[in-house]
Amino acid sequence: MRYHIGLIPDGNRRWAKERCLEPWEGHAKGGEKVELFLEWCSNHEDIGEITVYLLSEENFKRPAQELGRLYKLYEDELTKLINKERIHKDRVRINIISTDAKPMPRNLARLFHRIRTVTKGYDNKVLNLLIGYTGQSEILSAISSPLNRAKNLLFGLRQTDLKKSLKVKTPCDFIIRTGEESEEREAKSGFLLWQSAYAEYYHINKFFPDVTEEDFNEAWDHFKNARRRRGL
């Protein structure tokens, strides 16, 4: 069985603030950890789909300077990603998913399109990057699609109809969230709200730039043990 794993990388800005750095310096350090996470996932054959939450619709309210730096970071990191030999060797299909892409610059939209086009025929692993995404908007868009509106009017809308209209089609099995908290926290922040209904959840109590490969290994051990206890 191959699993769908999700990542909510929280704490880049707080990590930077603690060190008297600019927010985008925390995001840059977080970008390095996303690379580490993707490499870690690549080394697990039983992980077939990966979804990383990079930017929510709510994040568009951040200061313009910070957003501009973020967009440049996405451009640099995604260009590096699509040029990685392993992406093509492992046949990783990359989906860059937005529920609101309007606030982002055109050069990013063109890059998103190029990455989707180059990898659309790949069929070994799937990487979903959520940029300008919120789960509430994804569900609302699926419900209000012309086909589903007609079905709801004539026959009543079924779960299978809605699932077909979601941007991420497969259920998420396991979600890792980072971020230092005073107590264990389970907050999805709009991440794959429909797809994660039965997901196992794991919180790494560190800011994302401080996360290590060992943290991912411990999270994965937790997930596999939980699945064994459930007999799945």
C-alpha positions in Angstrom: 0.0 0.0 0.0 1.2 3.5 -0.8 0.3 6.4 1.4 -0.6 10.1 0.9 1.4 12.3 3.3 0.7 16.0 4.1 2.9 18.7 5.6 1.9 21.9 7.3 5.2 23.7 7.8 4.6 26.3 10.5 7.0 28.6 12.4 9.2 30.2 9.8 8.3 33.7 10.8 8.5 33.1 14.6 11.9 31.4 14.1 13.1 34.5 12.3 11.7 36.8 14.9 13.4 35.0 17.8 16.7 35.6 15.9 16.0 39.2 15.1 15.9 38.3 11.4 13.5 39.4 8.6 10.5 37.1 8.0 11.7 36.1 4.6 15.0 34.9 6.1 12.8 32.4 8.0 11.0 31.4 4.9 14.3 30.9 3.1 15.5 28.6 5.9 12.1 26.8 5.7 12.6 26.3 2.0 15.7 24.3 2.8 13.7 22.1 5.1 11.0 21.6 2.4 13.9 20.2 0.2 14.9 17.9 3.0 11.3 16.7 3.4 10.9 16.0 -0.3 14.2 14.1 -0.4 13.1 12.1 2.7 9.8 11.3 1.0 11.6 10.2 -2.2 13.5 7.6 -0.1 10.2 5.9 1.0 8.7 3.8 -1.7 5.5 3.4 0.3 4.8 7.2 0.0 3.0 7.7 -3.3 1.6 11.2 -2.9 2.9 14.2 -1.0 1.1 17.5 -0.3 2.8 20.5 1.1 1.0 23.6 2.3 3.1 26.6 1.2 0.7 29.6 1.2 -2.9 30.0 2.2 -5.4 32.5 0.8 -5.3 34.2 4.2 -1.5 34.7 3.8 -2.2 37.2 1.0 -2.9 39.7 3.8 0.7 39.8 4.8 2.9 42.9 4.1 3.7 43.4 0.4 7.4 43.3 1.0 7.2 39.9 2.7 5.0 38.5 -0.1 7.3 39.8 -2.8 10.2 38.0 -1.1 8.1 34.9 -0.8 7.2 34.9 -4.5 10.9 35.3 -5.4 11.7 32.4 -3.1 9.0 30.2 -4.8 10.4 31.1 -8.2 13.9 30.2 -7.3 13.0 27.0 -5.4 10.6 25.7 -8.0 13.0 26.4 -10.8 15.6 24.4 -8.9 13.0 21.6 -8.3 12.0 21.2 -11.9 15.6 21.0 -12.9 16.4 18.2 -10.4 17.4 15.0 -12.1 15.6 12.9 -9.4 12.2 14.5 -10.2 12.4 13.1 -13.8 14.2 9.8 -12.8 11.5 9.1 -10.2 8.7 10.3 -12.5 7.2 12.7 -10.0 4.1 14.5 -11.3 4.0 18.0 -9.8 0.7 19.7 -9.3 0.8 23.3 -8.1 -2.7 24.0 -6.7 -4.3 27.4 -6.0 -7.8 28.2 -5.1 -7.0 31.9 -5.7 -4.0 32.7 -7.9 -5.0 36.2 -8.8 -2.8 38.1 -6.3 0.4 36.3 -7.5 2.6 37.7 -10.2 2.4 36.5 -13.8 5.9 35.1 -14.0 4.9 32.6 -11.2 1.8 31.6 -13.1 3.9 30.9 -16.2 6.3 28.8 -14.1 3.4 26.9 -12.5 2.1 26.1 -15.9 5.5 25.0 -17.2 6.1 22.6 -14.3 2.6 21.1 -14.7 3.2 20.6 -18.4 6.6 19.1 -18.1 5.6 16.5 -15.4 2.0 15.8 -16.4 2.9 12.4 -17.9 4.8 11.1 -14.9 3.0 8.4 -12.9 5.3 7.1 -10.1 4.8 9.7 -7.4 2.6 12.8 -7.1 3.7 16.1 -5.4 1.0 18.7 -4.7 2.2 22.1 -3.7 -0.6 24.3 -2.3 0.1 27.9 -3.1 -2.7 30.4 -2.6 -5.0 27.6 -1.4 -7.6 27.1 1.3 -9.7 24.0 1.8 -12.9 25.9 2.3 -12.6 27.5 -1.1 -11.7 24.1 -2.7 -14.9 22.5 -1.3 -17.1 25.5 -2.2 -15.7 25.5 -5.8 -16.4 21.8 -6.1 -20.0 22.2 -4.9 -20.7 25.2 -7.1 -19.3 23.8 -10.3 -21.9 23.9 -13.1 -22.1 20.1 -13.4 -22.5 19.6 -9.6 -25.1 22.4 -9.4 -27.1 20.7 -12.1 -26.8 17.3 -10.4 -27.8 18.8 -7.1 -30.9 20.4 -8.6 -32.0 17.3 -10.6 -30.8 14.3 -8.5 -29.1 15.5 -5.3 -25.4 15.8 -4.9 -23.4 12.7 -3.8 -20.0 12.5 -2.1 -18.6 10.8 -5.2 -19.7 13.8 -7.3 -18.0 16.3 -5.0 -14.7 14.2 -4.8 -14.4 14.2 -8.6 -14.4 18.0 -8.6 -11.8 18.5 -5.9 -8.3 19.7 -6.9 -6.7 17.0 -4.8 -8.4 13.7 -5.6 -7.0 11.2 -3.1 -7.6 11.0 0.7 -4.7 12.1 2.9 -3.5 9.4 5.2 -1.0 11.2 7.4 -0.5 14.9 8.3 2.6 16.4 9.9 2.4 19.9 11.4 5.4 21.8 12.9 5.6 24.8 15.2 6.5 25.4 18.8 3.4 25.4 21.0 2.8 25.5 24.7 0.7 22.3 24.3 0.0 19.7 21.6 -2.0 21.3 18.9 -4.1 19.9 16.1 -4.9 22.7 13.7 -5.4 22.1 10.0 -5.5 25.8 9.0 -7.6 25.0 6.0 -5.4 22.1 4.8 -7.2 19.5 2.7 -10.3 19.7 4.8 -12.3 17.1 2.8 -9.4 14.8 2.0 -8.0 14.6 5.6 -11.2 13.6 7.3 -9.7 10.3 8.5 -6.0 11.2 8.5 -3.6 10.4 11.3 -2.1 13.6 12.7 1.3 14.3 14.2 2.7 17.5 15.7 6.5 18.2 15.7 6.9 20.8 18.5 9.6 22.7 16.7 9.6 25.7 14.4 9.9 24.4 10.8 13.5 25.6 10.2 14.6 23.6 13.2 13.1 20.2 12.0 15.5 17.4 11.2 15.4 14.2 9.3 15.2 12.3 12.6 11.9 14.2 13.4 10.4 13.0 10.1 11.6 9.4 11.0 9.9 9.6 14.4 6.7 10.9 12.8 6.7 8.1 10.3 7.3 5.5 13.0 4.3 6.9 14.9 2.1 6.7 11.8 3.2 3.1 10.8 2.6 1.9 14.4 -0.8 3.6 14.5 -1.8 1.9 11.3 -0.6 -1.5 12.6 -2.7 -1.0 15.8 -5.8 -0.4 13.6 -5.1 -3.4 11.4 -4.7 -1.4 8.2 
